[in-house]
Structures are given as structure tokens and as C-alpha cells.
Amino acid sequence: MSKGTIRNFLIGDAQADRMVPPSGFTARLTLFVSGAMAFLTVFALALSLASGRLADRWADELARSATLRISAPSGQLAAQTKVALTILEQTPGVASARALSVEEQAALLAPWFGLDLPLDDLPIPQLIEIIAADPGYDVRGLTLRLSTEVPGAVLDDHTRWREPLVAAANSLRRLGWISIGLLGGAMAAMITLAAQSSLAANAQVIEVLRLVGARDRYIAGAFVRRFTIRALIGAAVGVVIGMAGVLLMPAASDEGGFLTGLGFQGWGWLLPLLIPTLGGVVAFIATWLAARSTLRELA
């Protein structure tokens, strides 16, 4: 685009603006599409950011924790537990280790067996909670030592079910960004169709303008400016409604799990403010390409 075209786009040209109908089907379509796409983009962005936070939290918390399960006859259980705690205290990279009390183990089993489970009458293994320090401990070396000195010990570093959870959260994050890209593509396609429809409907006006000396850049600039402004307005309204919807979503809580905390946090609240600008850029490019293509066909 030339400097004159850019100046006309920023300042506006009343005569050129009259070429593009200020209302009608194309105007309503552009406003609705840009607003709807911006609204959906806000939620896709919120989902992507929340999934990223969830993946990071799961990876950090589960990587630092492990469980040692000791299964032994009742007469040997206390002795093996004591030996295991001594080994863990001597292991570099282990920040803390403690044996869970009978009440804590009963609380872990309560969702499956109820609160009245008689632990004293059942051969329940002893659980030891292990918290790793930074950079962590040698899992293989600790497993070999425990298998030698504590025959009934089984070390679970949560790798089997930690990795699928983190992978699932990362997949949701990628899905959110892919959705944003698809929404942008759909918006560009709809605005292109609206611009082509408006240009075709004004074919006679364009022919007259060419006869009086108007260049295609001047004509295209009028359509680009009008459609870009419409997209900006529609996207801004969609973002406001979308952010209001995000504000109404439940806050993060341990009880709610993944279904809570899907909103924005901290600087993340600033990201939706970029959506109208990006929507305007998409509308600008889509309308400019559509205008140049249609004007060549009308030549």
C-alpha cells in the first residue's frame, strides 16, 4: 500500500466512505462474525492458559513426591518401616520422609471402603510419603538399596500416571492454540465473503468511479477501511462479553479439580485485549486481498 492509501485509511475519506454501504447485510455479517469469533477466542485462550498452568503444576508437584509402600507381616512391619525411614534420611536428594499415621491411611481408603474400615484387623501396608529436594534423588539407586535392606518395600515415584496427566494437559493447551488459529481463519473467510459481496453489489458504482479517474487502490482502500473498522468494533464487543463470561466462571479450588480455575490470572488478563487488534489485522488483510482480486475481475 502507498503512503497515500495508508493516510486515507487512518484519517478517512468521506467521499470514499460513501461507496461502501454503512448498513445492510454485509455490515451486520462483519460485526456478528468478528464479535462471535472474538468471544470464542477469549475462551479458547483461557482454556489454553489454564491447561498450561495445570500441566506445570502437575509436573512440578508429582515430580517432587513419591510413595514407599511396605508390605510385611505385622511383627516385622514396624522394624522395616524404621529401616526404610533411616535409609531415606541418608539418601541425598530426599528433602523429607514420614510414615503416614493410621488415621491418614484410613482417610485415603475411605472413598472406596467407607469410614468404618477396621484397619487393625486387615493387613494394610505402611505408606511413607517422600518429598524430593532439588535436584532430586537417584530413583534406581534408592530402589536397589531398598530391595536389599527392606524386602517388603515398593517405591512408586508416580511416573506411570504422572506422565499421562501432564501429556493430556499439554494436549489441551495445544488444542486451545489450534482453536484460536481456526477461529482466525474462519473470521478471515467470512469477512472475505462479505467484502466480495459488497464489492459485487457496488459494481456499477466502481465502474463510474473508474470512468472519472479513481484508481483501484483508492477504491480498495475505502472498502478495507470500512470493513476493518467494523471488525474492530465487533471484536471489541465480543472480547468484553467474553471476559465478562470468564469472570463468572468458578475460581480455582482443590475440590473442583480441573473444572475450576479456567479463567485468566495475573498478566493473562491483558492478552484478550490484543484480540481486537489481531481481528482488525485479519480483517485488513482479508479485505485487501478480496478487494484487489474482485476489482481485477470487474476490470
TIRONU-780780 format. One record per residue (C-alpha): residue number from 1; x, z, y. Coordinates in Angstrom, 2 decimals, m for minus. Layout:
PT   i    east      up   north
PT NUM       X       Z       Y
...
END
This chain:
PT   i    east      up   north
PT   1    0.00    0.00    0.00
PT   2    1.20   m0.75    3.52
PT   3    1.62    1.82    6.27
PT   4   m1.47    0.48    8.00
PT   5   m3.55    0.88    4.87
PT   6   m2.33    4.44    4.43
PT   7   m3.09    5.22    8.08
PT   8   m6.60    3.79    7.75
PT   9   m7.10    5.83    4.60
PT  10   m6.07    9.11    6.24
PT  11   m7.72    8.60    9.63
PT  12  m10.67    6.49    8.57
PT  13  m12.16    3.31    9.96
PT  14  m15.85    3.45   10.92
PT  15  m16.22   m0.32   10.66
PT  16  m14.65   m0.44    7.22
PT  17  m16.62    2.57    6.01
PT  18  m19.88    0.74    6.72
PT  19  m19.02   m1.71    3.96
PT  20  m19.41    1.00    1.33
PT  21  m22.94    2.39    0.95
PT  22  m22.85    6.12    1.85
PT  23  m25.50    6.96   m0.72
PT  24  m27.07    5.45   m3.77
PT  25  m26.30    5.27   m7.48
PT  26  m22.52    4.88   m7.20
PT  27  m22.22    7.76   m4.73
PT  28  m24.25   10.11   m6.94
PT  29  m22.38    8.98  m10.05
PT  30  m18.97    9.59   m8.48
PT  31  m19.95   13.04   m7.20
PT  32  m21.52   14.06  m10.51
PT  33  m18.72   12.77  m12.74
PT  34  m15.92   14.30  m10.66
PT  35  m17.76   17.62  m10.43
PT  36  m18.57   17.75  m14.15
PT  37  m15.03   16.81  m15.17
PT  38  m13.53   19.39  m12.81
PT  39  m15.90   22.04  m14.17
PT  40  m14.87   21.30  m17.78
PT  41  m11.20   21.12  m16.79
PT  42  m11.35   24.68  m15.45
PT  43  m12.50   25.96  m18.84
PT  44  m10.02   23.79  m20.75
PT  45   m7.24   25.15  m18.56
PT  46   m8.45   28.73  m19.07
PT  47   m8.53   28.20  m22.85
PT  48   m5.04   26.73  m22.87
PT  49   m3.51   29.55  m20.80
PT  50   m5.33   32.27  m22.79
PT  51   m4.19   30.72  m26.08
PT  52   m0.62   30.68  m24.81
PT  53   m0.80   34.36  m23.87
PT  54   m2.32   35.17  m27.26
PT  55    0.39   33.27  m29.14
PT  56    3.14   35.00  m27.17
PT  57    1.58   38.44  m27.70
PT  58    1.09   37.95  m31.42
PT  59    4.60   36.56  m31.85
PT  60    6.12   39.50  m29.96
PT  61    4.08   42.34  m31.42
PT  62    4.08   41.19  m35.02
PT  63    7.75   40.22  m34.97
PT  64    8.68   43.77  m33.94
PT  65    6.54   45.56  m36.54
PT  66    6.76   45.80  m40.33
PT  67    5.27   47.91  m43.07
PT  68    7.01   49.56  m46.01
PT  69    4.74   50.30  m48.96
PT  70    5.91   52.82  m51.57
PT  71    4.11   52.93  m54.91
PT  72    5.31   55.67  m57.22
PT  73    3.95   58.43  m59.44
PT  74    2.59   61.39  m57.48
PT  75    5.56   63.54  m58.46
PT  76    8.08   61.02  m57.10
PT  77    6.22   59.70  m54.08
PT  78    7.41   62.35  m51.62
PT  79   11.04   62.03  m52.72
PT  80   11.04   58.24  m52.49
PT  81    9.39   58.41  m49.08
PT  82   12.11   60.74  m47.84
PT  83   14.87   58.46  m49.15
PT  84   13.21   55.42  m47.57
PT  85   12.96   57.13  m44.18
PT  86   16.64   58.10  m44.39
PT  87   17.62   54.50  m45.16
PT  88   15.54   53.21  m42.26
PT  89   17.10   55.71  m39.86
PT  90   20.54   54.45  m40.89
PT  91   19.65   50.75  m40.60
PT  92   20.90   49.04  m37.42
PT  93   18.10   47.30  m35.56
PT  94   15.35   49.72  m36.58
PT  95   14.01   51.47  m33.48
PT  96   11.69   53.87  m35.28
PT  97   10.13   54.52  m38.67
PT  98    7.44   57.02  m39.60
PT  99    5.25   57.69  m42.60
PT 100    1.54   57.36  m41.92
PT 101   m0.49   60.51  m42.42
PT 102   m3.33   60.80  m44.92
PT 103   m5.85   60.57  m42.07
PT 104   m4.25   57.37  m40.70
PT 105   m4.27   55.72  m44.12
PT 106   m7.90   56.75  m44.63
PT 107   m8.75   55.13  m41.28
PT 108   m7.11   51.89  m42.41
PT 109   m9.15   51.86  m45.65
PT 110  m12.43   52.96  m44.04
PT 111  m13.69   49.44  m43.15
PT 112  m13.58   48.49  m46.85
PT 113  m14.26   51.75  m48.72
PT 114  m16.02   53.96  m46.18
PT 115  m15.08   57.26  m44.59
PT 116  m15.61   59.42  m47.67
PT 117  m12.89   57.87  m49.79
PT 118  m11.21   60.67  m51.87
PT 119   m7.55   59.81  m51.29
PT 120   m6.34   62.89  m53.15
PT 121   m7.86   61.58  m56.38
PT 122   m6.60   57.99  m56.03
PT 123   m3.07   56.58  m56.46
PT 124   m2.80   55.39  m52.86
PT 125    0.70   54.11  m51.92
PT 126    2.53   55.67  m49.00
PT 127    2.80   53.44  m45.93
PT 128    5.70   53.61  m43.48
PT 129    5.44   51.94  m40.09
PT 130    8.65   50.23  m38.93
PT 131    9.29   49.16  m35.32
PT 132   12.26   46.86  m34.82
PT 133   14.66   47.09  m31.92
PT 134   16.15   44.15  m30.08
PT 135   17.68   42.00  m31.66
PT 136   16.19   43.39  m34.87
PT 137   17.44   44.25  m38.35
PT 138   18.62   42.32  m41.38
PT 139   15.45   41.93  m43.46
PT 140   17.23   40.57  m46.51
PT 141   19.88   43.30  m46.49
PT 142   17.30   46.07  m46.00
PT 143   15.17   44.67  m48.83
PT 144   18.11   44.65  m51.22
PT 145   19.08   48.25  m50.38
PT 146   15.51   49.49  m50.72
PT 147   15.09   47.77  m54.08
PT 148   18.19   49.62  m55.32
PT 149   17.54   53.11  m53.94
PT 150   13.73   53.15  m53.71
PT 151   12.35   51.26  m56.74
PT 152    8.73   51.54  m55.63
PT 153    9.26   50.19  m52.09
PT 154    7.95   46.83  m50.90
PT 155    8.86   45.62  m47.39
PT 156    6.30   43.46  m45.57
PT 157    7.56   42.01  m42.26
PT 158    4.18   40.29  m41.61
PT 159    5.76   36.83  m41.76
PT 160    3.17   35.49  m44.21
PT 161    0.24   35.98  m41.87
PT 162    2.06   36.15  m38.53
PT 163    3.20   32.53  m38.53
PT 164   m0.27   31.01  m39.24
PT 165   m1.81   33.10  m36.44
PT 166    0.82   32.04  m33.92
PT 167    0.57   28.41  m35.05
PT 168   m3.21   28.50  m34.65
PT 169   m2.95   29.93  m31.12
PT 170   m0.35   27.30  m30.17
PT 171   m2.62   24.57  m31.56
PT 172   m5.44   25.81  m29.32
PT 173   m3.08   25.70  m26.36
PT 174   m2.15   22.09  m27.12
PT 175   m5.81   21.23  m27.65
PT 176   m6.58   22.57  m24.17
PT 177   m3.98   20.33  m22.54
PT 178   m5.12   17.33  m24.58
PT 179   m8.68   18.01  m23.44
PT 180   m7.55   18.06  m19.81
PT 181   m5.88   14.68  m20.30
PT 182   m9.00   13.22  m21.92
PT 183  m11.18   14.57  m19.12
PT 184   m8.93   12.93  m16.56
PT 185   m9.10    9.64  m18.45
PT 186  m12.89    9.82  m18.70
PT 187  m13.12   10.55  m14.98
PT 188  m10.90    7.57  m14.18
PT 189  m13.00    5.30  m16.39
PT 190  m16.31    6.37  m14.84
PT 191  m15.02    6.06  m11.28
PT 192  m13.61    2.63  m12.11
PT 193  m17.03    1.51  m13.32
PT 194  m18.70    2.95  m10.22
PT 195  m16.21    1.22   m7.92
PT 196  m16.60   m2.11   m9.71
PT 197  m20.39   m1.80   m9.48
PT 198  m20.23   m1.07   m5.77
PT 199  m17.85   m3.97   m5.15
PT 200  m20.03   m6.38   m7.12
PT 201  m23.14   m5.21   m5.25
PT 202  m21.41   m5.94   m1.94
PT 203  m20.04   m9.34   m2.93
PT 204  m21.83  m11.11   m0.07
PT 205  m20.52   m8.62    2.49
PT 206  m16.99   m9.08    1.14
PT 207  m17.34  m12.85    1.39
PT 208  m18.39  m12.60    5.05
PT 209  m15.50  m10.26    5.83
PT 210  m13.08  m12.72    4.31
PT 211  m14.53  m15.51    6.44
PT 212  m13.86  m13.51    9.63
PT 213  m10.28  m12.84    8.56
PT 214  m10.39   m9.47    6.74
PT 215   m7.63   m9.12    4.16
PT 216   m8.19   m7.80    0.67
PT 217   m6.01   m4.75    1.40
PT 218   m8.32   m3.81    4.26
PT 219  m11.44   m4.25    2.13
PT 220   m9.96   m2.38   m0.85
PT 221   m8.84    0.46    1.42
PT 222  m12.41    1.05    2.58
PT 223  m13.67    1.42   m0.98
PT 224  m10.69    3.53   m2.04
PT 225  m11.16    5.96    0.83
PT 226  m14.90    6.42    0.29
PT 227  m14.61    6.92   m3.49
PT 228  m11.59    9.22   m3.19
PT 229  m13.40   11.46   m0.71
PT 230  m16.44   11.57   m2.97
PT 231  m14.26   12.55   m5.93
PT 232  m12.54   15.28   m3.90
PT 233  m15.86   16.77   m2.83
PT 234  m17.33   16.62   m6.32
PT 235  m14.20   18.10   m7.92
PT 236  m14.07   20.92   m5.37
PT 237  m17.68   21.86   m6.12
PT 238  m17.03   21.68   m9.86
PT 239  m13.97   23.93   m9.57
PT 240  m15.88   26.54   m7.55
PT 241  m18.67   26.65  m10.14
PT 242  m16.16   26.69  m13.00
PT 243  m14.15   29.58  m11.54
PT 244  m17.37   31.50  m10.98
PT 245  m18.18   30.98  m14.65
PT 246  m14.74   32.17  m15.70
PT 247  m15.18   35.31  m13.58
PT 248  m18.35   36.12  m15.54
PT 249  m16.57   35.98  m18.88
PT 250  m15.71   39.34  m20.55
PT 251  m12.35   40.88  m19.75
PT 252   m9.64   41.28  m22.37
PT 253  m10.10   44.12  m24.85
PT 254   m8.70   45.05  m28.25
PT 255  m12.22   45.46  m29.66
PT 256  m13.31   42.00  m28.61
PT 257  m10.27   40.25  m30.06
PT 258   m9.85   36.57  m29.27
PT 259  m13.32   36.18  m27.74
PT 260  m12.32   38.22  m24.69
PT 261   m9.67   37.67  m22.05
PT 262  m10.22   33.89  m21.88
PT 263  m10.01   33.84  m18.09
PT 264   m7.06   33.44  m15.75
PT 265   m4.51   36.13  m14.98
PT 266   m2.18   36.56  m12.02
PT 267   m0.81   33.28  m10.68
PT 268   m3.03   31.43  m13.16
PT 269   m5.91   31.72  m10.68
PT 270   m4.05   29.30   m8.40
PT 271   m3.90   26.50  m10.98
PT 272   m7.59   25.48  m10.74
PT 273   m7.07   24.92   m7.01
PT 274   m4.90   21.92   m7.93
PT 275   m7.73   20.23   m9.83
PT 276   m9.50   18.69   m6.77
PT 277   m6.20   17.22   m5.58
PT 278   m5.45   15.79   m9.01
PT 279   m9.02   14.48   m9.20
PT 280   m8.53   12.77   m5.85
PT 281   m5.30   11.18   m7.08
PT 282   m7.04    9.94  m10.23
PT 283   m9.92    8.53   m8.15
PT 284   m7.48    6.93   m5.69
PT 285   m5.52    5.14   m8.41
PT 286   m8.59    4.14  m10.42
PT 287  m10.46    2.81   m7.37
PT 288   m7.43    0.95   m6.01
PT 289   m6.81   m0.81   m9.32
PT 290  m10.52   m1.58   m9.73
PT 291  m10.80   m2.89   m6.17
PT 292   m7.78   m5.17   m6.47
PT 293   m8.99   m6.50   m9.83
PT 294  m12.56   m7.09   m8.66
PT 295  m11.50   m8.70   m5.39
PT 296   m9.34  m11.17   m7.30
PT 297  m12.34  m12.05   m9.46
PT 298  m14.52  m12.56   m6.36
PT 299  m11.94  m14.83   m4.72
END
